[in-house]
Amino acid sequence: MPRLSAALGGPRLWIKRDDLTGFALGGNKVRKLEFLLADALCERADTLLTAGSLQSNHARVTAAAAAAAGLACHLVLSGSGLEPLLGNAALDALLGATLHVVADPSARGPRLTRLAEELRRAGRKPYLIPLGGSVPLGALGYVLALREVGEECERREIRLAAIVVGSSSGGTHGGLEAGRRLLGWNVRLVGVSADEPAPVLREASATLARKALALLGRRESVQPGQLTVLAEYAGDGYGTPTPASREAMALFAQTEGIFLDPTYTAKAAAGLLDLVRRGAFRAGEDVLFWHTGGLPPLLPA
């Protein structure tokens, strides 16, 4: 990102465009769904079930994965039930998913369990995917993603000092941490929370990293205190922009022609901008911003 780097001064900034990966407008959830969908097909499931917010990127990609594989899809989404179907919710419906809206986010899990039981009684074979696809199997997608970035850096002779990535349920951060350890790559990994307190995300990410490594036959102690998570850019929480995130959206758009979403990547970018301005990275260092996608909420309809 040469123009953004010049505007800020300091390190050379690079970007990993996971907003351009896979189908259904891409995003980090595509990498997780590669493994989870394969597992569902191996189990001969005929229906995918998952939960999220009304503007969940994970729900949208799950609906797309189901459509591409010829499976039915049910989504339990939290919202008032009065909102117009915009952004991701509109795309969920377009993809043919059945939407079940609950007012309280804490009701999503129980509703998902009941729905799975109802489908089984009706003779269906549902496959349940937890919130955000953040399970050890899904995290393997980001073990491979880090290897991919390592190969790209090697070809371009880039020596990354740090990676800055948004985090909410821990799957992406946990997978990257597992990959970092597996590859023996001494790159600084900085997770920026979109909503959760730092201790919660450190615990979730460390647990997923440890379990992802175990799936690969690697027994390693990954402690929460070994992970860097910054929660000071989350503002009032999920889906609520901050002045810093709005500035980041404008700066990325006006220097590089790259769009950020208000829920995840804009807050992660706000963290990146602040770290650069505070001198957290040395001049000339190579720093990667991982764009995890999530653009549909920007769409008006």
C-alpha positions in Angstrom: 0.0 0.0 0.0 2.5 2.7 -1.2 0.2 5.7 -0.9 -1.1 4.8 2.6 2.5 4.1 3.7 3.6 7.5 2.3 0.7 9.3 4.0 1.5 7.8 7.4 5.3 7.6 7.2 7.2 4.9 9.0 6.9 1.2 8.0 6.1 -0.2 4.6 2.5 -1.3 4.7 1.2 -4.4 2.8 -2.2 -5.9 2.6 -3.6 -9.5 2.3 -6.8 -9.2 0.3 -9.0 -11.9 1.8 -12.0 -9.7 0.9 -11.3 -11.0 -2.6 -11.2 -14.8 -1.8 -13.6 -17.5 -2.9 -17.3 -17.0 -3.5 -20.1 -14.7 -2.2 -18.0 -11.6 -1.9 -15.2 -13.4 -0.1 -13.8 -12.8 3.3 -12.0 -14.8 6.0 -15.0 -17.1 6.6 -14.4 -18.7 3.2 -11.1 -20.2 4.4 -12.8 -21.8 7.4 -15.7 -23.1 5.4 -13.4 -25.0 3.1 -12.7 -27.4 5.9 -16.1 -27.3 7.5 -18.0 -27.9 4.3 -15.7 -30.8 3.4 -16.4 -32.3 6.8 -20.2 -31.8 6.3 -20.0 -33.6 3.0 -18.0 -36.5 4.4 -20.8 -36.9 7.0 -23.3 -36.9 4.2 -25.2 -33.9 5.7 -27.9 -32.3 3.6 -28.4 -29.1 5.6 -26.0 -26.5 7.1 -27.0 -24.7 10.3 -25.2 -21.8 11.9 -25.9 -18.6 13.8 -24.8 -15.0 13.9 -26.0 -11.5 13.8 -28.3 -10.2 11.1 -25.2 -8.8 9.3 -23.0 -11.8 9.9 -20.4 -12.4 7.3 -20.1 -16.0 8.4 -23.8 -16.6 7.9 -23.6 -15.2 4.4 -20.6 -17.4 3.4 -22.3 -20.5 5.0 -25.4 -19.8 2.9 -23.2 -19.5 -0.2 -21.3 -22.7 0.6 -24.6 -24.6 1.0 -25.9 -23.3 -2.3 -22.7 -24.2 -4.1 -22.7 -27.7 -2.6 -26.5 -28.3 -3.2 -27.3 -28.3 0.5 -30.2 -26.6 2.4 -29.2 -23.9 4.9 -30.9 -22.5 8.0 -29.5 -19.4 9.7 -30.4 -18.3 13.3 -29.7 -14.5 13.3 -30.0 -12.0 16.1 -31.9 -8.8 15.4 -35.2 -7.0 16.2 -37.0 -8.7 13.3 -38.2 -5.2 12.2 -35.1 -4.3 10.2 -35.3 -4.3 6.4 -33.3 -7.0 4.8 -30.1 -5.2 3.7 -26.5 -6.1 3.2 -25.6 -9.6 4.3 -29.2 -10.4 5.3 -30.4 -9.6 1.8 -27.7 -11.8 0.4 -28.6 -14.7 2.8 -32.1 -14.6 1.4 -30.9 -14.4 -2.2 -28.8 -17.5 -1.6 -31.9 -19.4 -0.6 -31.2 -19.7 3.1 -34.0 -19.9 5.6 -33.7 -17.1 8.2 -34.8 -17.5 11.8 -34.5 -14.2 13.6 -34.3 -14.0 17.4 -34.2 -10.8 19.4 -31.7 -11.9 22.1 -28.2 -13.0 20.9 -28.1 -15.5 23.8 -31.1 -17.2 22.4 -29.3 -18.2 19.2 -27.6 -21.3 20.6 -30.8 -22.9 22.1 -32.7 -22.1 18.9 -30.1 -23.7 16.8 -30.2 -26.8 18.9 -34.0 -27.0 18.7 -33.9 -26.5 15.0 -31.4 -29.3 14.5 -33.6 -31.6 16.5 -36.6 -30.6 14.4 -34.7 -31.3 11.2 -33.5 -34.7 12.4 -37.1 -35.7 13.3 -38.1 -34.7 9.8 -35.5 -37.1 8.4 -32.9 -34.5 7.5 -29.1 -34.7 8.3 -28.1 -31.3 9.7 -24.5 -30.2 10.2 -24.1 -27.6 12.9 -21.4 -24.9 12.5 -20.6 -22.8 15.6 -20.6 -19.0 15.6 -18.1 -17.6 13.2 -16.9 -21.1 12.1 -14.4 -20.7 15.0 -13.7 -24.3 15.8 -10.3 -26.0 15.5 -11.1 -27.6 12.1 -12.1 -24.2 10.7 -9.0 -22.6 12.1 -6.9 -24.9 9.9 -7.9 -22.6 7.0 -5.7 -19.9 8.6 -2.8 -22.2 9.2 -2.7 -22.7 5.4 -3.3 -19.0 4.9 -0.2 -18.1 6.9 1.8 -20.5 4.8 0.4 -18.9 1.7 1.5 -15.4 2.9 4.9 -16.8 3.8 5.4 -18.1 0.3 4.2 -14.8 -1.2 6.7 -12.9 1.0 9.5 -15.2 0.0 8.9 -14.7 -3.7 8.9 -10.9 -3.2 11.7 -10.9 -0.7 9.6 -9.2 2.0 10.6 -9.7 5.6 7.5 -9.2 7.6 7.9 -7.7 11.1 4.3 -7.8 12.0 0.8 -8.8 10.9 -2.3 -6.8 12.1 -5.6 -8.6 11.9 -9.2 -8.1 13.2 -10.5 -10.6 15.7 -14.0 -11.3 17.1 -14.5 -15.0 17.7 -10.8 -16.0 17.7 -10.8 -18.5 14.7 -8.7 -16.3 12.4 -6.2 -15.2 15.0 -6.0 -18.7 16.5 -5.4 -20.2 13.1 -2.7 -17.7 12.3 -1.0 -18.3 15.7 -1.0 -22.0 15.1 0.4 -21.5 11.6 3.1 -19.2 13.0 4.2 -21.8 15.5 4.0 -24.7 13.0 6.2 -22.7 10.5 8.6 -21.4 13.1 7.9 -17.9 11.8 9.0 -15.2 14.3 6.5 -12.6 13.0 4.7 -10.4 15.5 0.9 -11.1 15.3 -1.4 -8.4 16.6 -5.2 -9.1 16.9 -7.5 -6.1 17.1 -10.9 -6.8 18.7 -14.1 -5.7 17.0 -16.1 -6.3 20.2 -14.8 -8.6 22.9 -12.6 -7.7 25.8 -8.9 -8.6 25.3 -8.8 -11.4 27.9 -11.8 -13.2 26.3 -10.2 -13.1 22.9 -6.8 -14.1 24.1 -8.3 -17.2 25.8 -10.4 -18.1 22.7 -7.6 -17.6 20.2 -5.1 -19.5 22.3 -7.5 -22.4 22.8 -8.2 -22.6 19.1 -4.5 -22.4 18.2 -3.7 -25.2 20.6 -6.5 -27.5 19.3 -5.7 -26.7 15.7 -2.1 -27.7 16.3 -3.3 -30.9 18.0 -5.3 -31.8 14.8 -2.0 -31.6 13.0 -0.3 -33.9 15.4 1.5 -31.1 17.2 1.2 -30.9 21.0 2.1 -27.5 22.2 1.2 -25.3 25.1 -0.3 -22.0 23.8 -1.0 -19.7 26.7 -3.4 -16.6 26.4 -0.7 -14.4 27.8 1.5 -15.2 24.8 -0.9 -13.6 22.4 -1.3 -9.9 21.6 -4.9 -8.6 21.5 -5.8 -4.9 21.5 -9.4 -4.1 22.5 -9.1 -0.3 22.8 -10.4 0.2 19.2 -13.7 -1.7 19.7 -15.6 1.4 20.9 -19.2 0.5 21.9 -18.9 -3.0 20.5 -20.1 -5.1 17.6 -21.2 -3.2 14.5 -20.8 0.3 16.1 -18.3 2.5 14.3 -15.9 4.8 16.1 -14.4 8.1 14.9 -11.1 6.3 14.4 -12.7 3.5 12.4 -14.5 6.1 10.2 -11.2 7.8 9.6 -9.6 4.5 8.7 -12.3 3.7 6.2 -11.8 7.1 4.5 -8.1 6.9 4.5 -7.9 3.4 3.0 -10.5 4.4 0.3 -8.9 7.7 -0.6 -5.2 6.5 -0.7 -5.6 3.0 -2.0 -9.1 2.6 -3.4 -9.8 -0.2 -0.8 -13.0 -0.4 1.1 -13.2 -1.5 4.7 -16.4 -2.6 6.6 -17.5 -0.8 9.7 -17.8 -3.9 11.9 -14.4 -5.6 11.6 -11.8 -4.3 9.2 -12.3 -0.6 9.9 -11.6 -1.2 13.6 -8.6 -3.3 12.8 -7.3 -0.6 10.5 -7.9 2.0 13.2 -5.6 -0.1 15.4 -3.0 -0.3 12.6 -3.0 3.5 12.0 -2.7 4.2 15.7 0.2 1.8 16.1 2.0 3.4 13.2 1.5 6.9 14.5 2.7 5.9 17.9 5.9 4.5 16.5 5.2 0.8 17.3 6.9 -0.1 14.1 10.3 1.0 12.9 10.7 3.1 9.7 11.2 0.7 6.7 9.8 -2.3 8.5 7.4 -4.5 6.5 3.9 -4.7 8.2 1.0 -6.6 6.8 -2.7 -5.6 7.3 -4.9 -8.7 6.8 -8.2 -7.6 5.2 -10.7 -10.1 6.4 -13.6 -8.9 4.2 -17.1 -8.1 5.3 -18.1 -5.5 2.8 -21.8 -6.4 2.2 -23.1 -4.2 5.1 -21.9 -1.2 3.1 -24.4 -2.1 0.4 -27.6 0.0 0.5 -29.8 -2.9 -0.6 
